Amino acid sequence: MIYIIDDFLSKKTFKTIKDGANEFKEVKTPGKSFWVKEPSVELIAHFEDRLEEIEGHEVMNIFSFFREAKEGQDEDWRIHNDTIINGQQPDRALVLYITSPDDKLNGTALWEHENHGETYIGESDEEFDRMLEEDSNDKSKWKLKSVIGYKENRLISYPCEYFHSKYPNKFDGQRVVLVMFYKII
């Protein structure tokens, strides 16, 4: 199930986050760079508390970060899912939209792979790696299913096995989101 919560944070908390969404650092991974910033321990604890109310169960953060994409930076489609994060298998991923570069349609896209459908549930590490290397930027292998549109302070949460990407892949201005991968205990 995918859920969307508008005005997820109080106006005061959201303004504090938005004002601090700067000074991103490049993190290089094999074949990809990300521009990220680590959130505070207090902010993650706040998210966990709110998510526990929503989920009705204890929630444990596996990994979270602010992420920036802008012109000339982070412009791949990189359609993927998030089955293993920091050596663990999260249940869900969330995105909190913080800034958007323009009024055009942008947000989070959900995709269907030509062979695997809308989700990937661990056939093999080799196939997962192959998809990241060969298919993630080849739109001929994918069918766009939907786009959950950007709205400031909108939170979306979805199962980690869903194929997704940012939408669109390139921005003229700055796009900032908070991403969190979590387990339901």
SULPE-V700975 format. One record per pair of residues at least 12 apart in sequence whose C-alpha atoms are under 8 Angstrom apart, sorted by sequence separation. I is the first residue (numbers start at 1). GAP is how many residues later the second one is. D is the distance in Angstrom with one decimal. If there is no record, write none. Layout:
BEGIN
I,GAP,D ; I,GAP,D
END
This chain:
BEGIN
24,12,5.0 ; 25,12,6.4 ; 48,12,6.8 ; 24,13,5.2 ; 48,13,7.0 ; 23,14,7.3 ; 22,15,8.0 ; 44,17,7.5 ; 44,20,7.9 ; 147,20,7.3 ; 160,21,8.0 ; 63,22,7.2 ; 62,23,7.3 ; 63,23,7.3 ; 62,24,7.3 ; 39,25,7.2 ; 38,26,7.2 ; 39,26,5.8 ; 62,26,7.5 ; 38,27,4.9 ; 39,27,6.7 ; 114,27,5.4 ; 37,28,5.8 ; 38,28,6.3 ; 62,28,7.0 ; 113,28,6.0 ; 114,28,5.8 ; 36,29,6.2 ; 37,29,5.0 ; 113,29,4.7 ; 114,29,7.5 ; 36,30,5.3 ; 37,30,6.7 ; 112,30,5.5 ; 113,30,6.6 ; 36,31,4.5 ; 111,31,6.3 ; 112,31,5.1 ; 35,32,5.8 ; 36,32,6.2 ; 79,32,7.6 ; 111,32,5.6 ; 112,32,6.5 ; 34,33,7.2 ; 35,33,5.4 ; 111,33,4.7 ; 112,33,6.5 ; 34,34,7.6 ; 35,34,7.2 ; 110,34,6.3 ; 111,34,5.2 ; 109,35,7.1 ; 110,35,5.5 ; 111,35,7.2 ; 109,36,7.5 ; 110,36,5.4 ; 109,37,5.8 ; 110,37,6.2 ; 81,38,7.6 ; 83,38,7.7 ; 109,38,4.3 ; 35,39,7.7 ; 81,39,7.2 ; 83,39,7.6 ; 108,39,5.5 ; 109,39,6.4 ; 34,40,6.4 ; 107,40,6.4 ; 108,40,5.2 ; 121,40,6.3 ; 33,41,6.8 ; 106,41,7.6 ; 107,41,5.6 ; 108,41,6.7 ; 120,41,5.5 ; 106,42,7.9 ; 107,42,4.5 ; 108,42,7.7 ; 119,42,5.1 ; 120,42,6.9 ; 24,43,7.7 ; 106,43,5.6 ; 107,43,4.5 ; 119,43,4.5 ; 120,43,7.4 ; 24,44,7.1 ; 105,44,6.5 ; 106,44,5.6 ; 118,44,5.9 ; 119,44,5.8 ; 21,45,7.5 ; 105,45,7.4 ; 118,45,5.9 ; 100,50,7.2 ; 113,50,7.8 ; 80,51,7.9 ; 111,51,7.8 ; 112,51,6.8 ; 80,52,6.7 ; 100,52,7.8 ; 110,52,7.2 ; 111,52,5.4 ; 79,53,7.7 ; 97,53,6.3 ; 99,53,6.5 ; 110,53,5.8 ; 111,53,5.7 ; 78,54,7.2 ; 97,54,6.4 ; 98,54,5.5 ; 110,54,4.4 ; 111,54,8.0 ; 97,55,5.5 ; 98,55,5.9 ; 109,55,5.3 ; 110,55,6.8 ; 79,56,7.8 ; 80,56,6.2 ; 97,56,5.5 ; 98,56,8.0 ; 108,56,6.8 ; 109,56,5.3 ; 79,57,4.5 ; 96,57,6.3 ; 97,57,5.5 ; 108,57,5.9 ; 109,57,5.9 ; 78,58,4.5 ; 79,58,6.5 ; 96,58,5.6 ; 97,58,6.6 ; 108,58,4.7 ; 109,58,5.6 ; 77,59,6.7 ; 78,59,5.3 ; 96,59,4.4 ; 107,59,6.0 ; 108,59,5.3 ; 77,60,5.2 ; 95,60,5.7 ; 96,60,6.6 ; 106,60,7.7 ; 107,60,5.1 ; 76,61,6.5 ; 94,61,6.8 ; 95,61,5.4 ; 106,61,5.0 ; 107,61,7.4 ; 94,62,5.4 ; 95,62,6.6 ; 105,62,7.8 ; 106,62,5.8 ; 94,63,4.2 ; 105,63,7.8 ; 93,64,5.6 ; 94,64,6.5 ; 92,65,6.6 ; 93,65,5.6 ; 92,66,5.5 ; 93,66,6.3 ; 92,67,4.4 ; 93,67,5.6 ; 91,68,5.9 ; 92,68,4.8 ; 91,69,5.8 ; 90,70,6.6 ; 101,70,6.6 ; 102,70,7.9 ; 101,71,6.4 ; 102,71,7.2 ; 101,72,4.3 ; 100,73,7.6 ; 101,73,5.0 ; 100,74,6.4 ; 101,74,5.6 ; 99,75,7.1 ; 100,75,4.8 ; 99,76,5.3 ; 100,76,6.8 ; 83,77,5.9 ; 98,77,7.6 ; 99,77,5.0 ; 82,78,5.0 ; 83,78,5.8 ; 98,78,5.4 ; 99,78,7.0 ; 81,79,6.0 ; 82,79,6.1 ; 97,79,6.7 ; 98,79,5.2 ; 18,80,6.2 ; 81,80,5.3 ; 82,80,7.8 ; 97,80,4.7 ; 98,80,7.3 ; 18,81,7.5 ; 81,81,5.6 ; 96,81,5.5 ; 97,81,6.7 ; 80,82,8.0 ; 81,82,4.7 ; 95,82,6.3 ; 96,82,5.0 ; 80,83,5.1 ; 81,83,6.2 ; 95,83,5.6 ; 96,83,6.6 ; 79,84,6.4 ; 80,84,5.7 ; 94,84,7.9 ; 95,84,4.7 ; 79,85,5.4 ; 80,85,6.7 ; 94,85,5.7 ; 95,85,6.7 ; 79,86,4.9 ; 93,86,7.2 ; 94,86,5.2 ; 78,87,6.3 ; 93,87,5.7 ; 94,87,6.5 ; 77,88,6.3 ; 93,88,4.5 ; 77,89,7.1 ; 92,89,5.9 ; 93,89,6.3 ; 77,90,8.0 ; 91,90,7.6 ; 92,90,5.5 ; 77,91,7.7 ; 90,91,5.9 ; 91,91,6.1 ; 92,91,6.5 ; 77,92,5.0 ; 90,92,5.2 ; 91,92,4.9 ; 76,93,5.7 ; 90,93,5.0 ; 91,93,6.5 ; 75,94,5.3 ; 76,94,7.5 ; 89,94,7.9 ; 74,95,7.9 ; 75,95,4.9 ; 74,96,7.6 ; 75,96,7.7 ; 85,96,7.6 ; 71,99,6.5 ; 70,100,6.9 ; 71,100,5.3 ; 69,101,7.8 ; 70,101,5.2 ; 71,101,5.0 ; 69,102,7.1 ; 70,102,6.2 ; 71,102,6.2 ; 70,103,5.4 ; 71,103,7.4 ; 70,104,4.6 ; 69,105,5.9 ; 70,105,6.1 ; 68,106,6.8 ; 69,106,5.2 ; 68,107,5.6 ; 69,107,6.7 ; 68,108,4.6 ; 67,109,5.6 ; 68,109,6.8 ; 66,110,6.9 ; 67,110,5.5 ; 66,111,5.7 ; 67,111,6.2 ; 66,112,4.3 ; 67,112,7.2 ; 65,113,5.8 ; 66,113,6.2 ; 64,114,7.3 ; 65,114,5.5 ; 64,115,5.4 ; 65,115,6.7 ; 64,116,4.1 ; 63,117,5.8 ; 64,117,6.3 ; 62,118,7.5 ; 63,118,5.4 ; 61,119,7.0 ; 62,119,5.5 ; 63,119,7.2 ; 61,120,6.1 ; 62,120,5.2 ; 61,121,4.5 ; 62,121,7.0 ; 60,122,5.5 ; 61,122,6.6 ; 59,123,6.6 ; 60,123,5.2 ; 59,124,5.7 ; 60,124,6.5 ; 59,125,4.7 ; 60,125,7.2 ; 58,126,6.0 ; 59,126,5.8 ; 57,127,6.4 ; 58,127,5.2 ; 57,128,6.3 ; 55,129,7.8 ; 14,139,6.9 ; 9,144,6.7 ; 6,145,7.6 ; 7,145,7.7 ; 8,145,5.9 ; 7,146,5.1 ; 8,146,6.1 ; 6,147,6.3 ; 7,147,5.8 ; 8,147,6.1 ; 6,148,4.3 ; 7,148,7.8 ; 5,149,5.7 ; 6,149,6.3 ; 4,150,7.0 ; 5,150,5.1 ; 4,151,5.7 ; 5,151,6.5 ; 4,152,4.5 ; 3,153,5.7 ; 4,153,6.7 ; 2,154,7.1 ; 3,154,5.5 ; 2,155,5.7 ; 3,155,6.8 ; 21,155,7.3 ; 2,156,4.5 ; 1,157,6.3 ; 2,157,7.2 ; 1,158,6.9
END
